[in-house]
Amino acid sequence: MSTTVNSQPYLWPFDGQLNTQNTALVIIDMQTDFCGKGGYVDAMGYDLSLTQAPIKPIRKLLEKARSMRMPIIHTREGHRADLSDLPKNKRWRSQQIGAGIGDAGPMGRILVRGQPGWDIIEQLYPMKGEIIIDKPGKGSFYATDLDMILRQQGIRNLILTGITTDVCVSTTMREANDRGYECVVVSDCCGATDNANHLAALHMVTMQGGVFGAVADSKSVLTTLDQIT
């Protein structure tokens, strides 16, 4: 039996093989530093409503995935306290916009592991047993054990959510695509610091017949998940 999500530019997944054993919900970087007061994005002066917009839709999807016992993976971007894993140019760029990574802020040292701003927001906080991937870069596969975990669990389909659409979500989707994973990005479960960038990142996915995968909204994903519970 084929099970697919109504998505663009094709019905996802491509082979119709969607179930709770081979599919994981991935929630990328829903941290205070990216969507909370006093965090990294706030310090840069961006509109927090844009990165907070996905919280409620993600929550609904997360609750559904938990009820189905679907594998759930959370990611956090951050660096070691001694900043030994922070490239000098990455820190320099952050300092130019007044939010230096590793510098003190209202929520502790910016994007440093263990600090209040670095952690996942309360509304989406992982439950016991849910996997957390701590990453030093934008992509969730770089310098992490995510690929090993997915392959050990037999997961080949990824439902991608989180922030930001044009940076960490997009980078993760591209990394996953190159490793053979079948990805769908959930449009209203993502957000960016600039709405035009958010829309552009989603549009890029749909080009060339789905160059990185497919795009769907949360309603479509939930409708399909209801069919396999």
C-alpha positions in Angstrom: 0.0 0.0 0.0 1.3 3.4 -1.0 1.2 6.2 1.6 2.2 9.7 0.6 1.9 13.3 1.7 0.3 15.9 -0.6 3.4 17.9 -1.4 5.2 19.8 -4.1 6.6 19.1 -6.7 5.8 15.4 -6.1 3.9 13.3 -3.6 6.3 12.5 -0.8 8.0 10.1 -0.3 8.8 9.2 -3.9 8.2 5.5 -3.4 5.1 5.8 -1.2 6.9 3.9 1.6 6.0 6.0 4.7 5.6 4.4 8.1 6.6 5.0 11.7 9.7 2.7 11.5 11.4 4.3 8.5 10.5 8.0 9.1 11.7 10.5 11.7 10.6 14.0 12.7 13.6 16.3 12.8 13.2 19.6 14.8 16.1 21.9 14.0 17.5 24.5 16.5 14.4 25.6 18.3 16.6 27.3 20.8 16.1 30.5 22.9 19.2 31.9 21.1 17.2 31.7 17.8 13.6 32.4 18.8 13.6 33.8 22.4 14.1 37.2 24.1 17.7 38.0 24.9 19.1 35.4 22.5 21.4 35.5 19.5 18.8 36.5 16.9 17.2 39.0 19.3 20.6 40.6 19.9 21.1 41.0 16.2 17.9 43.0 16.1 15.8 40.7 13.9 12.0 40.4 14.3 11.5 37.4 16.7 7.9 36.9 15.5 9.3 35.4 12.3 11.3 32.7 14.1 8.6 32.2 16.7 5.9 31.6 14.0 6.7 27.8 13.6 6.4 27.0 17.3 2.7 26.2 17.4 2.6 24.2 14.2 5.7 22.2 15.2 4.1 21.5 18.6 1.1 19.9 16.9 3.3 17.8 14.7 5.5 16.9 17.7 2.5 15.7 19.7 1.3 13.6 16.8 4.7 12.0 16.3 4.9 11.3 20.0 1.5 9.6 20.0 2.6 7.4 17.1 6.0 6.6 18.7 7.7 8.0 15.6 11.4 8.6 16.0 12.0 12.3 17.0 15.3 14.1 16.7 16.1 17.5 18.1 19.2 19.6 17.2 21.0 22.4 18.9 23.7 24.6 17.4 26.4 25.7 19.9 30.0 25.6 20.7 32.3 24.4 23.5 32.9 26.7 26.4 36.5 27.2 25.3 35.3 28.0 21.7 37.9 25.5 20.4 35.3 24.3 17.8 34.4 27.8 16.7 36.0 29.0 13.4 37.6 32.4 13.8 35.7 33.8 10.8 32.4 32.6 12.2 33.0 34.4 15.4 34.3 37.5 13.7 31.2 37.8 11.5 29.0 37.5 14.6 30.9 40.3 16.3 30.3 42.6 13.4 26.6 42.6 14.1 26.8 43.1 17.8 26.1 39.5 18.8 29.5 37.8 19.2 29.3 34.1 19.7 30.8 33.3 23.1 30.2 36.8 24.4 28.0 37.5 27.4 24.3 38.2 26.8 21.1 38.4 28.7 20.7 34.6 28.3 24.3 33.7 29.1 27.2 33.4 26.7 25.8 33.4 23.1 25.6 30.0 21.4 27.7 28.3 24.0 26.7 24.8 25.1 25.2 24.7 28.6 24.1 28.3 28.6 20.3 29.2 29.0 20.1 30.7 25.5 21.6 27.7 23.9 18.9 25.3 25.1 15.7 24.2 23.4 12.6 26.3 24.3 10.2 24.9 26.9 7.3 24.5 24.4 9.2 22.0 22.3 11.6 20.6 24.9 12.6 17.0 24.3 11.1 14.2 26.3 13.2 11.4 27.8 14.4 9.1 25.1 14.2 11.6 22.2 17.5 12.1 20.5 19.3 15.4 20.7 22.1 16.2 18.2 24.5 18.9 19.4 26.2 20.4 16.3 28.9 23.1 16.0 27.8 24.2 12.5 24.7 24.9 10.4 24.2 21.4 9.0 23.0 18.7 11.3 25.3 16.0 9.8 28.6 17.9 10.0 30.7 16.8 13.0 27.8 14.8 14.5 26.7 11.2 14.7 23.3 11.9 13.1 23.9 9.8 10.0 25.0 6.8 12.1 21.9 7.1 14.3 19.6 7.3 11.4 21.1 4.3 9.6 21.2 2.2 12.8 17.5 2.8 13.2 16.6 2.1 9.6 15.3 5.6 9.0 15.3 6.8 5.4 12.5 9.5 5.4 13.0 12.8 7.2 10.3 15.3 8.0 12.2 18.5 8.5 11.1 21.4 10.7 12.7 24.3 12.6 14.8 27.4 12.1 16.1 29.0 10.1 14.6 27.9 6.8 17.4 29.4 4.7 20.3 28.4 6.9 20.3 25.4 9.2 17.1 23.7 7.8 18.3 24.2 4.2 21.8 23.1 5.0 20.6 20.0 6.8 18.2 19.1 3.9 21.1 19.4 1.4 23.3 17.2 3.5 20.6 14.6 3.9 19.8 14.6 0.2 23.5 13.9 -0.7 23.4 11.0 1.7 20.3 9.5 0.1 17.6 10.4 2.6 14.2 11.3 1.3 13.2 14.7 2.8 10.1 16.8 3.1 10.4 20.3 4.6 7.2 21.5 6.4 6.6 25.1 5.2 4.7 26.5 8.2 6.9 24.6 10.7 9.9 26.6 9.5 10.9 30.2 9.8 13.7 32.6 9.0 14.9 36.1 10.1 13.7 37.4 6.7 10.4 36.2 5.2 11.7 36.6 1.6 14.6 34.3 2.4 12.1 31.8 3.9 10.1 31.7 0.8 13.1 31.6 -1.5 14.5 28.6 0.4 11.3 26.7 0.1 11.0 27.5 -3.6 14.6 26.2 -4.2 13.5 22.8 -3.0 10.8 22.5 -5.6 13.1 23.2 -8.6 14.3 20.6 -11.0 11.6 18.1 -10.0 12.4 18.4 -6.3 16.2 18.9 -6.3 16.4 18.4 -2.5 13.1 16.7 -1.8 9.6 18.1 -1.4 7.6 20.8 0.4 4.4 20.4 2.3 2.4 22.2 5.0 1.7 20.7 8.4 -2.0 20.1 7.6 -1.0 17.8 4.7 1.6 16.0 6.8 -0.9 15.5 9.7 -3.6 14.2 7.3 -1.3 11.5 6.1 0.0 10.6 9.5 -3.6 10.1 10.6 -3.9 7.4 7.9 -1.1 5.3 9.3 -2.0 5.4 13.0 
